[in-house]
């Protein structure tokens, strides 16, 4: 009994001593984590640089940039599309159909703003961090920074056309700067957009220079094409023509002979594709789905989506009789899906029932992951694509 008591007393004293000593020596319990990537130890390798840019591409697949917010701000607000789905489903989107939003604007406007600035944040992290990687190929370093600047220009180009003056953020902000940003004039925003794209043109390779596994990354042609569009928007027609001709004369691109193939798997990254978002077809839950086609797919039988963003009467009337592009644009009740797997059956709950044919025949894939599952990088857009939200084609050929 005495020995047992002595052991207990000794153990207690040792624990007290260890606790007291740890309080005096602050480093005693501060064990540095091994094999953990965080903001403080990132941008140490080439892979870190690549993953940071991949994460910026991944922002293009975010709900706020591909689904209802994007469709509302780009298609539904025009004469070419109507809200679609059931009348009571996402009824807020009717504000885009009839230009009736007010200070209590639909959440989709706020979400578009939020999604684009999240993309800008990721681009800024990459642009700021990649130069800090101690050892890597300098050509690759310049290319990755140029990719991030191309994407940042794309995000700002959308925002400035929608909102005008903007907070012009070009680096990662500190916490005390979050609520101190003021709006820059439209001219300043365009100055950054043009500067980013000019640098992208200088440092990006042509489409044909990429390895197959890298198809889908920003290219010299994509930067020139976007720069031409930016100058056209600013009514700088000389520079718009200059960069458009550089795309054409590069011999990297050509219109497909069959318009109906552009948005089918065989049209993926084709000669007509200047830049498109990459994805991969995997069966997955809602959380992993590709939102762009999910929200536009046929609703009912076959049940491929939610039935939003339907071609309008105005769009259908714009095609001349016999124009093959009309059938390739709209999927009507009674027609077969492009892959021939089913017929579209009537759904009486859907208003103006005709569907956007681009996503109408495809299922809902999820992303492949690449690299460690960290906030710095989690998803690669460099996957084989069956589902795409094209940002640019050689021509906007939906309309005559």
N, C-alpha and C positions, 0 to 999 in steps of 0.2 A: 504493500500500500504506500509505504514511504517513497519507494522508487517511482511509482506511478505519479504521486503528487509532485515529486521533484521534476519529472519530465514535463508535466503540465505547466509548472511554474517557469521552467526554462523556456519552453516554447512561447509562453505568453510574453516573457521578457524580450525574447528575440523579435517577436512581432512588433512590440512597442518600439524597440530600437530601430528596426527597419523603417517603420512609419516615420519616426522622428528624423531619421537620416534622409529619407526621401524628401521631407519638407525642407531640409536645409540644402539639399543638392537638387536643383531644379531640373538637371539633365538626367536624373536617375531613371525616371519613367518615360522620358521623351524619346521613344524609339522611332527612328525614321522609317516610314513605310517603304517596303521594297516592292518593286514591280507595279507601282500605282502611277497612272498618268493623271496629272492635274494641271491647273493653269500655271503653276509655278515651275514645273519641270517640263513643260511642253516645248515644242520647236527645238528639239535636240537632234533630230534625224531627218533624213529625206522622207521617210514614211510619214512623219508628223506633218511635213509640208503638204504632201499629197492628200492626206486625210482632211486637213483643214479646208482645202479647196473642194474636195468631195462633199464635205458638209455644207458648203455654200451651194453647190448644185442641188443637194438634197432639199434645200429651202424651196426650190421650184416645185417640189411635189407636196408641199404643205397644203393643208385644207384651205387656208386663206388665200393661196395663190393658184389653186387648181379647180376648186369646186364652186359652190354658189357665189361667194364673193367675187371671184374672177369672172364667172359667166355673167353676173349681174352688171359688173362695171364695163364689160367689153361687148357682150352680145345682146342681152335682154334690153339694155338701154337703147339699142339701135332699132331701126325698122326691120331688121333681118330676122329677129327672133322674138318670141313671146315667152312668158314665164313657164307655162306648161304645168304638168302634174295636175292634181286635184285643185279645184278653186281655193279650198281652205288650206292647202298645204303650202307652208312658207309664204303666207299671204303678203308678208312684208315686201316681197319681190315685185308686187304690182306697182310699187312706187317707182321702180325703174322703167316699167312698161309705159307709165303715163307721166313721168317727170313730176311726181307729187311729193317728194320727200321734203322734210322741213327740219328745224333744229333737233327734233327727236328722230333723226335719220335712222334708216334701217341699220342693223348691226353689221351688215355686209360692207358698208362703207368703212366703218371703224376697223373691221377685220382685214380689209384690203390694205389699209394704212399700216396696221400692226404687222401683217405678214411680210410686206415689202421691207419694213425697217428691220425685221428679224433677219431677212436676207442680207441687208446692208451691214448689219452687225457682224454676221459671219464673214462677209467679204472683208470688212475692216480688220477683223482678227487675223485673217490669212495675210492680208497685205502688210500689216504691222509685224507679224511674227515670222514670216518666211525669211526675211533678210537676216534674222537672228540665228538661223540654223548654222552651226559652225562649219560643217563640211558637207557640201553636196555639189553636184554638177551645176555650173553657173548657167548653162543654157536651160536646164530644167527649172532652176530657180526663177529665171526671168519669165519662162513660159507660164509657170504656176501663178505668179503675181499678175501676169497679163490676163489669165483666165479669170481670176478674182475681180480684176478691174472691169473686164467685159461684163461680168454678172452684176457688179455694182452699178455700172452704167445702165444696164437693162432695168434694174429696180428703180433707179432715179428717173429714168425716162418715162416709165409708167406713172410714177407719182407726180412728176411736174406737169404732165398733161392733164391729170385729174384734179390736182389741188392747187396748182400755181406755186406761190412762194412756199418754201419748205425749210425745215431744219436741215442744214447741210452738214452731216456728220461724216468725217473722213478717217476717224480712228476710234479705237475702243474708248469709251468714256469711263471716267471714275464715278463712283457712286454719288459723289456730291455734285456731279455735272448733269445728272439725269434730268433734272427739272429746271435747268438754267438755259436750255437751248432756245434760241430765237430763230425766226424764219429768215432765210436768205432769199434775195430776189430771184425771180425766174432766170434772169440772165446769168447769175452766178451758178445756178444749178446746171444750166446748159453748158457753161464753161467747163465744169468738172466732167460732165458726161462726154464732151468732145475730147477733153484731155485724156480721160481713161481709155477711150476707144482708139485714139491715135496711138497710144502706147501699146494697146492690144494688137493693132495692125502690125506694129513694128516687131513684136516679140512672139506672136503666135504662128504656128506652122499652118500650111495649107491642109485641107481635109485629107488629101491623099498621102500626106506625110505621117499621119498617125498610124500606130499599130492597130490591128483589128480590135483589141481589147480596150482601146482608148477612143474608139469612134463615139461621137456624141459630145466630146469636149469642144469648147469654143475654138474656133479656127480663125485664120486670117480672113477668110471669106465671110464668116459670120460677123466679125468686127467691122469689115468694110460695109456689109449689107446694113447693119444697124446704124452705122455712121451715115450712110446715104439717107436712111429714113429720118434720122435726127436732123440733118441739114434740110431735107425736104419739109419737115415740120416747121423749121425756122424760115422757110421760104428762101433758103440759100441754094438756089437751083443749080448754080455752077458746081458747087461742091457735091451736091446730091448726084448730079450726073457723073462727076469724076469718080466717086467711089462705086456707084452702080456699074459703070463701065469696067472698073477694075475687077469686080466680081464676074461680070460676063466674060471679059477677056482672059481671065485666069484659066479658062477651059476646065475648071473643076466641077462645073454644074451644067445641067441640061434639063429641059422640061421632059417629063415622061410622055411617051406617045399615048398612053392610056390613063386618062385622068382617074378612072375608077380604082386604080391600083395604089394611088398615093397613100391612102390611109389603111391599106391592108398590110399584112406582114411582109409581103414582097416589096412594099414601098418603103420599108424601114431604112433610114439612113441612105436613101437612094440618091441618084444624081440630082434630083430636084430638091433635096433636103439641104438647106443651108445651116439650120440649127434646130434641133428638136430634143425634148427632154426624154431621157432614157428610162425604161422600166422593164420589169420582167413578169411573165405570166405564171403566177403561183396561186393555188387555191389557198385562201386565207380568210380570216375573220374580217369583220367590218373595220377593225382598227388597222389592219394592214392593207386595206383595199386602195386602189388607185381612184381617187375621188373624182377626177375629171370625167372619166367615162361612167363611173358608177351613178352619178347624179343625172346623167343624160340618157342612160340606157332604156330600152323598152320596158315599160311598166305594165305588168299583166301577164300575158302569155305570148311568147316566152318572157319570163321575169328576169330581166337583165339589169334593172336599175330603177331609178326614181322618176324618170320621165320629164325632167326639167329642160329648159332651153330648147324649145321646139321651133323649127323653121316657120316663119310667118307667111301670111298670104302675100305680103309685099315682096318677099324674097322669091316665092314661087312664081309670081307674075313677072318678075324681072327676067326670067329665062325665056328665050325665044322657043317657039314650037320645035320640038325635035332636038333640042340641045342636050347632048348626053350628060352634061354636068348636072342637070336637074335631077336625074335619077340617082346620080352618085352623091347628091347632097342630102336628099330627103328619103326616109324610109317610111313607106305608106302602109296602112292596114291592108292585109292581103298579100303583101310582097314577102318574098323569101329573104331571110338574112343573107348577107353577102357570102357566107360560107355554106349556105344551103341547108343548114341544120334544122331550121324551123320556119314556119310562117308567122307573121305578126298578126295576132288576132285582135279584134275590136275590144277596146276597154271603154265603156260608156262614161266612166268617171273622168277620163282625160279630156280636157278641152283642146280643141284644135289638134286632133290626134294625128300627128305625123312626127317622126323622130329624126334627130340629127344622125345621119348614117355613119359618120366617122366613128363614134364609139358604140354604135347600136348593136354590133354583133359580137362584142368582146366581153369576156368575163372580168372579174375583179381581181387583179393580181396584187401581190405585196412586193415590198422591196427585198433585195438581197442585202445582207450586211457585210461590211468589210472593216477590218481593223477592230481595235478594242472598243467595247461599248461604253464610250465616254461622251461627255457633252461636247468635246472637241470634234469628234467624228463618230458617226454611227452607221451611216448608210451611203453606199456608193451609187451614183447614177450611171455608172459605166457598165450597166448590165445589158444583156440582150433584150431588145425592146419589142414587145408586141402591142404596148399601149403607150401612146404618146400624146402630149399636148404640144403641137407644133407652135413655135414662136415665129418662125420665118419659113416660107417656102420660096421658090424662085419667083412665083407670082401669086397674088391673091386671086385664086381662080374660082372662088365660090360665086362670084358675080361676073356676068359678061363684061 
